[in-house]
Amino acid sequence: MAPLAFVPNGGLEPSDSEDRSRASILVARNGGLCHPQHSTGHRTIGAIRTDARREQTAGRLCRRRRPVIDTTDEVGPADAYELSVADASFVLFGRVRRRRRMTTDSKKVKKGTPWPHLRYSRAARLGRGPADLNCVAIETCVADLDGPKSGGVGGGDGDGDGDADDRRREGRCRPCKLTCGLFLGLLVAVLLAGSVLLNLTDFFETMVRKGLVFQEGSPLFAGWRAPPMRPLVKVRIYNYTNTEEFLEGQAEKLRVQELGPYVYRETLERINVRFHDNGTMSYNEKRSHVFEPPPGSSSREDDVVVVPNLPLIGAVARTRMEGVAAQAALNIGFFFNPPGEFETLRARDFLFGYNNSVYSMLKGVSALAGRAPLPKLGLLASRSGVSNDTYTVWTGRGDVSRLDVVSRFNGRPSLSAWESDDCNRIDGSEGAFFNLDALRDRRPVHLFNSGICRRLALEFKGETTVMDGIPALRYGPPEDFFHNGLDNPDNMCYRHSSFDTHLPSGVFNNSPCSFGSPTFLSFPHFYLGDPSLREAVDGIEPPDPSKHEMYFTIHPELGMNLGAVSRVQINTMIQHAPLLYQYKSFPNGIILPVAWIETNAVQFPAETKRTVYHATFTLRAVEQGMMYAFPLLTLVFGLILACLIVPCWGTHPKEPPIQVIKLVPSV
């Protein structure tokens, strides 16, 4: 049979080959010919060769979707066959071995081949596209296809099976690509959402705030319930050294000597904790004190001190208000056991409890009258042991801004000690955490202190560092905190009808919370107070802000109390009663200093320092890292996702239509 040349659209050219034993089927691209006179620079799509192994060839071809050409049939001069150029190309390129001769045109064709299925074929992946075959003559073309290692049609390397394997692998890869695309899409969406939340919202801060909520079992709650920090309580007692001379009229002023400090290590535990459905919890406080004198200190608990007889001063003040009958009854009681204006006590007894004849009598009278029992006598007695006061505070659940804010005190939503509702407010922090929004704007924060029987405002004083470099905000009471109502109108409502309201600025009337005893509070050494207060007695040194001021250090982002130094001086007022002779030699209304107490809570254990350090710097580093990492990862994974899905969105050219090829014998 003569060799035949197959050209799309019925084109035909004779072959110069003298080999009559086989027929060559050549499909040319764009109507080109594989012919000696027309083949220069020509690129063919491929060729199908028929020879003695035609049966095997036919079997391979028929494994396509439909037979391209049945080489076992006798080829007649006028027979016609429908041949898909795309199918023929696909089959051929899985079976023939091509000689690579890359040119500039070849690269262009390889990059943008119009045959979609060739793009994923083995030949295309190896860089051997349709343009890689350059036949300079039919003999060359046939010889190139017929080499012993050609792997051509009927060859032993199974290239036809390789095409099927490629298609099977491609089919298996499509679900993999789809799964990877979906996963990457979800990941990009999450990263994008995280980028928006971290950079455009307060999401991170909100999550940190939610972690501050008091709840059973959390590490924060455990640390609040039994604080690892054990503050130092330092008490300095004013010892009166010339009481006899003064009472006999030999001295114009009383003279005091400051003794101490008497230092105690305080342990706090919050007990009887009960959570309520409205987002609050109630508890009591339990404190214990262990004497811990500083190295080199000569102060001992057995030191003898001379102090004013506080129960007697309180009894005279109470009977003065109750009238002549009460004063007469008190005089009768004093007739058999007259008390002195001053007492000589051991330092420890004065602080934690001692017996006093006047106080014992007052306790009996209070019991007969059905009044509440009087507490144990001593400056720190009510502070030691289990407190009778019950606090109810907000846990922060639902509203973190109210975390640790006092809701009720002893079951009541406000105090009843003062004349106005504003001064009876208790909605301030209990002392562990403060309002974060106010801290951010450096606005005043409020603290409720049952010891001074009021809510106090703390003002921003400046920025500082604690615990070896942790940033903190310093807050403290205003300078006019203890001023009278004339000098500080905010204190006008803190007055009591039993005492003169026109006091010198620098002392605060605390008698409503001291069972009616004329107790007045001030800063140590009457710091920021009227100089006349310090000049009323001899021996008080001028105040020193570094030793006598009060301040709190607060974490700017967590609102946590990072340490506080509270310094308060206890004073008493002497008042005359018409029928009582005690204190007649004292100026009426004189204020005598008793002692001042410093609570120093700035020495944190190492574990607490590490926790605060990580909460400050590690947490911030994580936040900053996430703020930059999330957008970067969004971009990276977005590009990867684009590389997967963009090829699927490309416009695929249509396969060429079925071509009718006439088979005409050569001349």
C-alpha positions as MATLAB code, in Angstrom:
seq = 'MAPLAFVPNGGLEPSDSEDRSRASILVARNGGLCHPQHSTGHRTIGAIRTDARREQTAGRLCRRRRPVIDTTDEVGPADAYELSVADASFVLFGRVRRRRRMTTDSKKVKKGTPWPHLRYSRAARLGRGPADLNCVAIETCVADLDGPKSGGVGGGDGDGDGDADDRRREGRCRPCKLTCGLFLGLLVAVLLAGSVLLNLTDFFETMVRKGLVFQEGSPLFAGWRAPPMRPLVKVRIYNYTNTEEFLEGQAEKLRVQELGPYVYRETLERINVRFHDNGTMSYNEKRSHVFEPPPGSSSREDDVVVVPNLPLIGAVARTRMEGVAAQAALNIGFFFNPPGEFETLRARDFLFGYNNSVYSMLKGVSALAGRAPLPKLGLLASRSGVSNDTYTVWTGRGDVSRLDVVSRFNGRPSLSAWESDDCNRIDGSEGAFFNLDALRDRRPVHLFNSGICRRLALEFKGETTVMDGIPALRYGPPEDFFHNGLDNPDNMCYRHSSFDTHLPSGVFNNSPCSFGSPTFLSFPHFYLGDPSLREAVDGIEPPDPSKHEMYFTIHPELGMNLGAVSRVQINTMIQHAPLLYQYKSFPNGIILPVAWIETNAVQFPAETKRTVYHATFTLRAVEQGMMYAFPLLTLVFGLILACLIVPCWGTHPKEPPIQVIKLVPSV';
ca = [
       0.000    0.000    0.000;
       1.270    3.412   -0.891;
       2.128    5.775    1.894;
      -0.556    8.350    2.538;
      -0.268   11.852    3.901;
      -3.261   13.009    5.972;
      -3.943   16.724    5.999;
      -6.887   18.523    7.746;
      -9.707   19.753    5.525;
      -8.877   17.240    2.799;
      -5.416   18.469    1.895;
      -3.073   15.936    0.299;
       0.534   15.765   -0.690;
       2.408   12.710   -1.992;
       5.270   11.261   -0.033;
       8.740   10.771   -1.482;
       9.367    7.789    0.729;
      10.266    4.597   -1.139;
       9.286    2.403    1.784;
       6.056    0.743    0.577;
       5.766   -1.606    3.527;
       4.064    0.831    5.859;
       1.719    3.761    5.738;
       2.282    6.982    7.662;
      -0.557    9.041    8.978;
       0.583   12.597    9.518;
      -1.609   15.305   11.046;
      -0.178   18.735   10.390;
      -0.879   21.851   12.371;
      -2.543   24.803   10.670;
      -2.639   22.895    7.418;
       1.125   22.552    7.171;
       2.800   19.615    5.404;
       5.573   17.286    6.456;
       7.148   17.369    3.040;
      10.711   17.935    1.867;
       9.720   21.001   -0.103;
       7.486   22.508    2.597;
       8.896   21.362    5.905;
      11.480   23.987    6.769;
      10.587   25.468   10.143;
       7.372   23.438   10.219;
       6.037   22.016   13.531;
       3.855   18.976   13.389;
       1.392   17.826   15.976;
       2.328   14.193   15.692;
       2.022   11.046   13.693;
       0.363    7.664   13.864;
       2.413    4.836   12.444;
       1.013    1.541   11.222;
       3.216   -1.474   10.695;
       3.329   -5.142   11.499;
       2.238   -4.377   15.068;
      -0.995   -2.869   13.879;
      -3.205   -5.058   16.013;
      -1.570   -3.856   19.185;
      -1.723   -0.325   17.839;
      -5.391   -0.622   17.147;
      -6.016   -1.920   20.621;
      -4.282    1.039   22.151;
      -6.114    3.531   19.983;
      -9.468    1.981   20.751;
      -8.984    2.552   24.475;
      -9.769    6.179   23.774;
     -13.348    7.411   24.065;
     -13.863    6.260   20.477;
     -11.562    4.808   17.826;
      -9.646    7.435   15.976;
      -8.780    5.157   13.064;
      -8.864    1.440   12.700;
      -5.554    0.504   11.121;
      -6.664   -3.058   10.535;
      -9.049   -1.939    7.826;
      -8.016   -1.896    4.193;
      -7.475    1.682    3.218;
      -9.228    2.416   -0.046;
      -8.607    5.232   -2.457;
     -11.842    7.018   -1.784;
     -12.551    5.988    1.804;
     -13.202    8.765    4.243;
     -12.718    8.824    8.010;
     -13.686   11.344   10.681;
     -10.578   12.281   12.595;
     -10.486   14.582   15.601;
      -7.291   16.542   15.424;
      -7.354   17.042   19.224;
      -7.889   13.328   19.871;
      -5.220   12.369   17.423;
      -2.792   14.796   18.994;
      -3.581   13.486   22.465;
      -3.044    9.884   21.464;
       0.075   10.572   19.488;
       1.809   12.590   22.123;
       1.385    9.803   24.613;
       3.103    7.360   22.271;
       5.791    8.907   20.114;
       9.220    9.980   21.023;
      10.094   13.398   19.791;
      13.395   14.994   19.072;
      13.576   18.284   21.010;
      14.760   21.268   19.059;
      13.684   24.294   21.148;
      13.267   27.584   19.406;
      11.823   30.925   20.429;
       8.558   29.981   18.755;
       8.591   26.680   20.590;
       8.772   28.417   23.963;
       5.905   30.680   23.102;
       3.774   27.771   21.982;
       4.713   25.753   25.065;
       3.694   28.527   27.415;
       0.360   29.185   25.776;
      -0.564   25.949   24.024;
      -4.171   26.034   22.828;
      -4.750   22.368   23.664;
      -6.028   22.221   27.293;
      -5.607   18.468   27.612;
      -1.983   18.672   26.427;
      -1.249   21.126   29.177;
      -1.751   18.353   31.736;
      -0.259   15.513   29.691;
       3.050   13.927   30.515;
       4.657   15.381   27.413;
       3.555   18.910   28.294;
       4.819   18.571   31.894;
       8.193   17.501   30.548;
       8.282   20.548   28.317;
       7.574   18.631   25.113;
       4.583   20.325   23.532;
       3.354   20.202   19.950;
       5.996   22.651   18.797;
       8.864   20.501   20.026;
       8.733   18.151   17.023;
      10.496   19.519   14.003;
      10.443   17.202   10.962;
      12.729   18.292    8.164;
      11.675   15.399    5.964;
       9.272   12.520    6.011;
      12.149   10.043    6.117;
      13.538   11.884    9.121;
      10.120   12.057   10.711;
       9.436    8.394   10.233;
      12.917    7.394   11.305;
      12.621    9.524   14.419;
       9.373    7.809   15.283;
      10.708    4.412   14.563;
      13.840    4.296   16.691;
      14.490    1.283   18.841;
      13.917    3.322   22.005;
      11.232    5.474   20.538;
       8.462    4.114   22.701;
       6.216    4.687   19.718;
       2.971    3.054   18.996;
       3.300   -0.544   19.893;
       6.537    0.132   21.790;
       7.431   -1.792   24.866;
       7.487    1.121   27.367;
       3.730    1.361   27.607;
       3.366    5.070   26.913;
      -0.294    4.570   26.122;
      -0.757    3.194   29.599;
       1.217    6.173   30.845;
      -1.388    8.505   29.367;
      -4.125    6.633   31.145;
      -2.079    6.829   34.374;
      -1.705   10.558   33.858;
      -5.410   10.942   33.469;
      -6.078    8.820   36.530;
      -3.579   10.821   38.574;
      -5.122   14.021   37.305;
      -8.553   12.770   38.360;
      -7.246   11.958   41.798;
      -5.517   15.346   42.108;
      -8.650   17.347   41.364;
     -10.319   16.470   44.725;
      -7.012   17.103   46.457;
      -6.775   20.540   44.890;
     -10.374   21.230   45.802;
      -9.770   20.184   49.406;
      -6.608   22.255   49.632;
      -8.400   25.199   48.084;
     -11.256   24.988   50.557;
      -8.853   24.658   53.459;
      -6.748   27.585   52.297;
      -9.881   29.641   51.675;
     -11.083   28.995   55.192;
      -7.633   29.757   56.576;
      -7.428   33.020   54.643;
     -10.893   34.012   55.868;
      -9.898   33.314   59.478;
      -6.626   35.213   59.119;
      -8.380   38.126   57.451;
     -10.980   38.275   60.221;
      -8.213   38.084   62.815;
      -6.345   40.915   61.105;
      -9.426   43.118   61.192;
     -10.195   42.271   64.821;
      -6.655   42.846   66.034;
      -5.922   46.029   64.099;
      -9.269   47.779   63.916;
     -10.996   46.754   67.158;
     -10.251   46.221   70.846;
     -10.714   42.484   70.480;
      -7.483   41.534   72.242;
      -8.113   43.893   75.129;
     -11.671   42.617   75.435;
     -10.455   39.034   75.668;
      -7.912   40.024   78.320;
     -10.625   41.752   80.302;
     -12.829   38.693   80.159;
      -9.966   36.724   81.656;
     -10.061   38.978   84.725;
     -13.571   37.947   85.717;
     -13.821   36.353   89.154;
     -14.936   32.765   88.789;
     -14.457   29.667   90.844;
     -11.399   27.650   89.892;
      -9.511   30.295   87.921;
      -5.886   31.118   88.878;
      -6.822   34.773   89.238;
      -9.575   33.942   91.680;
      -7.256   31.715   93.693;
      -4.729   34.541   93.961;
      -7.439   36.971   95.004;
      -8.865   34.619   97.604;
      -5.502   34.018   99.267;
      -3.156   36.789   98.079;
       0.459   35.633   97.925;
       1.630   39.104   98.876;
       1.844   39.673  102.618;
       2.055   43.385  103.359;
       3.894   44.956  106.259;
       1.855   46.884  108.785;
       3.982   49.465  110.566;
       2.595   51.244  113.610;
       4.206   54.287  115.186;
       2.802   55.261  118.561;
       2.915   58.756  120.041;
       4.252   58.348  123.559;
       3.315   61.269  125.857;
       6.290   62.112  128.023;
       5.126   65.039  130.230;
       1.604   64.120  131.244;
       2.124   64.782  134.955;
       3.653   68.203  134.374;
       0.876   69.133  132.016;
      -1.920   67.944  134.335;
      -0.353   69.862  137.233;
      -0.108   72.964  135.090;
       3.686   72.975  134.964;
       3.787   72.518  131.191;
       1.923   74.610  128.686;
       1.839   71.895  126.009;
       1.917   68.178  125.941;
       5.056   66.620  124.505;
       5.094   63.476  122.403;
       7.768   61.028  121.315;
       7.239   58.848  118.288;
       7.988   55.203  119.106;
       8.331   52.416  116.601;
       7.822   51.283  114.038;
       6.207   48.139  115.358;
       6.186   45.985  112.254;
       3.794   43.111  111.627;
       3.534   40.798  108.649;
      -0.107   40.628  107.679;
      -1.761   37.644  105.989;
      -5.107   38.173  104.314;
      -7.597   35.492  103.387;
     -11.079   35.996  101.993;
     -13.426   33.421  103.413;
     -17.098   32.467  103.186;
     -17.129   33.325   99.491;
     -20.598   32.985   97.993;
     -21.499   33.643   94.351;
     -24.873   35.149   93.507;
     -26.984   34.923   90.367;
     -26.831   38.672   89.711;
     -23.075   38.600   89.028;
     -21.890   39.447   92.548;
     -20.194   37.550   95.333;
     -20.046   38.041   99.089;
     -17.212   37.288  101.476;
     -15.578   38.100  104.782;
     -11.968   38.911  105.501;
      -9.637   37.112  107.841;
      -6.339   38.686  108.847;
      -3.517   37.566  111.037;
      -0.416   39.435  112.145;
       3.056   38.243  113.062;
       5.543   40.569  114.689;
       8.496   41.030  112.342;
      10.836   43.802  113.489;
      13.249   45.092  110.864;
      16.951   44.358  111.317;
      18.584   46.705  113.805;
      15.276   47.953  115.217;
      15.073   48.498  118.981;
      11.265   48.498  119.038;
       9.735   45.606  120.970;
       6.186   44.629  121.699;
       6.914   44.939  125.422;
       7.755   48.616  125.123;
       5.794   50.730  127.595;
       3.861   53.630  126.146;
       1.781   56.427  127.688;
      -1.280   57.207  125.587;
      -4.567   59.108  126.035;
      -7.366   57.184  127.714;
      -9.451   56.721  124.588;
     -12.499   55.048  126.254;
     -12.700   57.893  128.761;
     -12.482   60.523  126.038;
     -15.264   58.753  124.163;
     -17.469   58.447  127.257;
     -17.129   62.153  128.090;
     -17.992   63.082  124.481;
     -21.060   60.829  124.413;
     -22.496   62.001  127.746;
     -21.884   65.609  126.740;
     -24.389   65.118  123.910;
     -26.840   63.045  125.956;
     -27.353   65.636  128.668;
     -26.857   66.261  132.352;
     -28.459   63.007  133.568;
     -26.019   60.876  131.616;
     -23.103   62.947  132.910;
     -24.272   62.529  136.495;
     -24.600   58.756  136.086;
     -21.121   58.593  134.640;
     -19.774   60.640  137.528;
     -21.233   58.175  139.982;
     -19.525   55.320  138.179;
     -16.234   57.165  138.289;
     -16.570   57.873  142.001;
     -15.493   54.373  143.059;
     -12.869   53.878  140.358;
     -11.775   57.235  138.952;
      -9.970   56.796  135.628;
      -6.944   58.786  134.577;
      -6.652   60.970  131.485;
      -3.741   58.828  130.233;
      -2.922   55.145  130.338;
       0.344   53.244  130.584;
       0.268   50.115  128.441;
       2.465   47.687  126.614;
       2.700   48.406  122.909;
       1.206   45.065  121.916;
      -1.751   45.449  124.277;
      -2.462   48.916  122.988;
      -2.581   47.538  119.435;
      -4.405   44.231  119.827;
      -6.502   44.544  122.947;
      -6.386   45.511  126.610;
      -8.673   45.861  129.572;
     -10.038   49.245  130.553;
     -12.421   49.970  133.417;
     -14.325   52.649  131.516;
     -14.702   50.450  128.478;
     -15.941   47.546  130.569;
     -18.580   49.801  132.098;
     -19.637   51.091  128.684;
     -19.997   47.556  127.356;
     -22.344   46.722  130.253;
     -24.443   49.824  129.649;
     -24.624   49.035  125.932;
     -25.801   45.507  126.654;
     -28.511   46.754  129.043;
     -29.717   49.238  126.456;
     -29.952   46.525  123.808;
     -27.360   48.120  121.561;
     -24.868   46.344  119.388;
     -21.928   44.932  121.342;
     -18.802   47.030  121.377;
     -15.757   45.627  119.590;
     -12.563   44.596  121.227;
     -10.470   47.501  122.377;
      -7.212   48.077  120.469;
      -6.004   49.984  117.429;
      -5.585   46.822  115.326;
      -8.047   44.605  117.202;
     -10.882   45.084  114.712;
      -8.457   44.439  111.864;
      -7.174   41.141  113.261;
      -9.070   37.854  113.064;
     -12.315   37.303  111.182;
     -14.030   40.564  110.348;
     -17.714   41.024  111.068;
     -18.063   43.148  107.943;
     -19.440   41.450  104.841;
     -18.471   42.738  101.419;
     -20.508   42.119   98.285;
     -18.649   42.966   95.079;
     -19.254   42.559   91.362;
     -17.404   39.668   89.748;
     -17.145   41.382   86.354;
     -19.403   38.848   84.641;
     -21.323   40.683   81.949;
     -19.609   44.010   82.655;
     -15.873   43.963   83.309;
     -15.883   47.690   84.121;
     -17.577   46.850   87.433;
     -15.030   44.220   88.427;
     -14.308   44.339   92.189;
     -16.674   47.291   92.710;
     -18.506   47.109   96.027;
     -22.214   46.490   95.573;
     -23.247   46.106   99.211;
     -21.590   46.515  102.559;
     -23.056   44.496  105.409;
     -26.058   43.842  103.220;
     -26.804   47.488  102.521;
     -26.291   49.329   99.219;
     -24.999   52.455  100.963;
     -23.814   53.809  104.280;
     -25.989   55.659  106.748;
     -23.259   57.615  108.494;
     -23.451   60.887  106.610;
     -26.077   63.466  105.787;
     -26.230   63.061  101.994;
     -26.627   60.136   99.634;
     -23.552   61.113   97.670;
     -21.288   60.849  100.727;
     -22.907   57.540  101.693;
     -21.981   55.926   98.384;
     -19.929   52.747   98.500;
     -19.586   52.006   94.759;
     -15.819   52.047   94.673;
     -13.210   49.372   94.221;
     -12.508   47.097   97.145;
      -8.820   47.540   96.316;
      -7.807   44.631   94.088;
      -8.796   46.029   90.657;
      -9.726   49.434   89.285;
     -11.786   50.669   86.361;
      -9.836   50.153   83.127;
     -11.674   52.829   81.145;
     -10.869   55.453   83.752;
      -7.233   54.347   83.850;
      -6.933   54.626   80.079;
      -8.067   58.255   80.176;
      -6.140   58.944   83.414;
      -9.381   59.888   85.103;
      -9.943   59.503   88.860;
     -10.796   56.057   90.185;
     -12.722   55.367   93.371;
     -11.899   53.198   96.340;
     -14.185   52.211   99.179;
     -12.451   51.886  102.525;
     -14.492   50.765  105.477;
     -11.701   51.808  107.817;
     -12.214   55.464  107.030;
     -15.946   54.962  106.498;
     -16.196   56.542  103.063;
     -15.520   56.290   99.373;
     -12.482   58.227   98.273;
     -11.404   59.448   94.867;
      -7.859   58.695   93.737;
      -6.285   61.087   91.263;
      -3.652   60.338   88.651;
      -0.262   61.463   89.940;
       2.098   60.177   87.266;
       3.702   57.163   85.652;
       6.234   54.976   87.383;
       7.741   51.478   87.299;
       7.496   48.656   89.803;
       8.860   45.122   90.111;
      12.077   45.897   88.245;
      10.670   47.661   85.209;
       6.961   46.926   84.933;
       5.139   50.166   83.962;
       2.480   51.376   86.365;
       0.273   54.362   87.071;
       0.546   56.150   90.389;
      -2.702   57.309   91.934;
      -3.333   59.002   95.222;
      -5.918   61.028   97.115;
      -6.158   64.736   96.318;
      -4.239   67.136   98.508;
      -7.451   68.515   99.983;
      -8.795   65.074  100.813;
      -8.850   65.723  104.585;
      -9.798   69.414  104.317;
     -12.911   70.778  105.931;
     -16.052   71.659  104.009;
     -15.079   75.306  103.655;
     -11.770   74.562  101.949;
     -13.080   71.541  100.064;
     -16.809   71.707   99.196;
     -16.789   68.004   98.313;
     -16.310   67.266  102.014;
     -19.209   69.434  103.144;
     -21.484   66.403  103.512;
     -18.944   64.513  105.639;
     -20.001   66.063  108.881;
     -21.665   64.924  112.058;
     -23.939   66.943  114.286;
     -22.085   65.901  117.437;
     -18.927   67.817  116.579;
     -18.038   71.212  115.307;
     -17.853   71.194  111.522;
     -15.495   74.167  111.382;
     -12.389   72.159  112.071;
      -8.944   73.059  110.788;
      -8.270   71.553  107.385;
      -6.260   68.375  107.537;
      -8.460   66.171  109.765;
     -11.516   64.101  108.936;
     -14.325   63.353  111.388;
     -14.631   59.553  111.594;
     -16.811   59.417  114.681;
     -19.931   57.974  112.922;
     -17.963   54.810  112.205;
     -16.225   54.738  115.602;
     -19.286   54.205  117.821;
     -19.581   57.914  118.441;
     -16.060   58.283  119.788;
     -14.426   61.575  118.682;
     -11.974   59.939  116.288;
     -10.365   62.057  113.585;
      -8.180   60.889  110.747;
      -5.342   62.705  109.017;
      -2.150   62.073  107.138;
       0.893   61.353  109.363;
       2.325   64.402  111.102;
      -0.724   66.302  109.808;
       0.765   66.312  106.331;
      -1.095   68.804  104.067;
      -3.057   69.980  107.115;
      -3.290   73.259  108.947;
      -0.018   73.976  110.824;
      -2.014   74.637  114.013;
      -2.732   70.924  114.284;
       0.923   70.017  114.536;
       1.670   72.973  116.820;
      -0.923   71.883  119.401;
       1.677   69.547  120.957;
       5.447   69.481  121.033;
       7.632   66.819  119.478;
       6.016   66.296  116.070;
       8.536   66.738  113.305;
       7.570   68.555  110.107;
       5.889   66.248  107.581;
       7.865   64.645  104.760;
       5.906   63.744  101.606;
       8.132   60.734  100.869;
       7.382   59.316  104.326;
       3.829   60.477  104.916;
       1.919   60.482  101.630;
      -0.490   57.786  100.425;
      -0.382   56.272   96.948;
      -1.438   53.295   94.843;
       0.367   51.790   91.840;
      -1.987   50.291   89.258;
      -1.322   48.263   86.136;
      -2.380   50.448   83.182;
      -3.780   47.588   81.070;
      -5.032   45.075   83.620;
      -6.268   47.503   86.286;
      -4.559   45.364   88.902;
      -3.293   46.848   92.135;
       0.485   46.464   91.898;
       1.173   47.795   95.347;
       0.023   50.469   97.704;
       1.334   52.454  100.607;
      -1.459   53.609  102.881;
      -0.570   55.998  105.684;
      -3.233   57.254  108.072;
      -2.894   58.916  111.444;
      -5.445   58.387  114.231;
      -6.289   61.366  116.395;
      -8.786   62.117  119.117;
     -10.546   65.305  120.168;
     -10.876   66.461  123.767;
     -14.230   68.032  124.664;
     -15.418   69.321  127.996;
     -18.604   68.143  129.701;
     -20.226   70.466  132.318;
     -20.529   67.862  135.105;
     -17.320   65.953  134.415;
     -14.020   67.206  135.739;
     -11.839   65.074  133.493;
      -9.873   67.001  130.903;
     -10.690   70.376  132.367;
      -7.027   71.321  132.090;
      -7.043   70.586  128.361;
      -7.974   73.198  125.797;
     -11.512   72.450  124.620;
     -11.510   70.983  121.112;
      -7.795   70.193  121.068;
      -6.877   67.322  118.766;
      -4.299   64.898  120.163;
      -2.332   62.504  117.941;
      -2.493   58.860  119.002;
      -0.604   56.802  116.405;
      -0.164   56.473  112.686;
      -0.353   53.252  110.697;
       1.432   52.467  107.458;
       0.372   49.499  105.338;
       3.163   48.749  102.901;
       2.147   46.362  100.151;
       4.960   46.690   97.636;
       7.070   43.582   98.250;
       5.729   40.908   95.926;
       6.968   37.299   95.859;
       9.005   36.129   92.874;
       6.151   34.051   91.450;
       3.839   37.063   91.416;
       6.499   39.152   89.700;
       6.905   36.546   86.963;
       3.172   36.351   86.440;
       2.805   40.116   86.167;
       5.856   40.304   83.901;
       4.397   37.804   81.434;
       0.987   39.463   81.636;
       2.660   42.764   80.759;
       5.392   42.022   78.230;
       4.723   38.528   76.902;
       1.056   39.300   76.376;
       1.917   42.549   74.631;
       4.492   40.781   72.426;
       1.913   38.190   71.446;
      -0.563   40.930   70.604;
       1.952   42.872   68.511;
       3.112   39.719   66.777;
      -0.413   38.720   65.896;
      -1.215   42.212   64.638;
       1.616   41.942   62.089;
       1.592   38.192   61.473;
      -2.096   37.854   60.644;
      -2.045   40.333   57.701;
       1.218   38.831   56.415;
      -0.095   35.274   56.600;
      -3.321   36.422   54.974;
      -1.312   37.753   52.028;
       0.884   34.638   51.725;
      -1.937   32.108   51.883;
      -4.082   34.317   49.681;
      -1.422   34.173   46.958;
      -1.182   30.398   47.330;
      -4.936   30.132   47.052;
      -4.914   32.352   43.981;
      -2.345   30.078   42.332;
      -4.712   27.163   42.836;
      -7.948   28.730   41.667;
      -6.910   31.195   38.948;
      -6.107   28.471   36.341;
      -9.585   27.082   36.871;
     -11.078   30.434   35.993;
      -9.150   30.774   32.714;
     -10.954   30.602   29.362;
     -10.292   27.250   27.722;
     -10.275   27.248   23.921;
     -12.718   24.911   22.300;
     -11.344   21.734   20.819;
     -11.146   21.914   17.050;
     -14.096   20.417   15.268;
     -14.068   16.961   13.772;
     -12.050   17.067   10.554;
     -12.978   15.045    7.458;
      -9.813   13.631    5.937;
      -9.834   12.036    2.521;
      -7.562    9.132    1.995;
      -6.234    9.326   -1.573;
      -3.509    7.005   -2.797;
      -0.252    8.536   -3.846;
       0.634    8.640   -7.435;
];
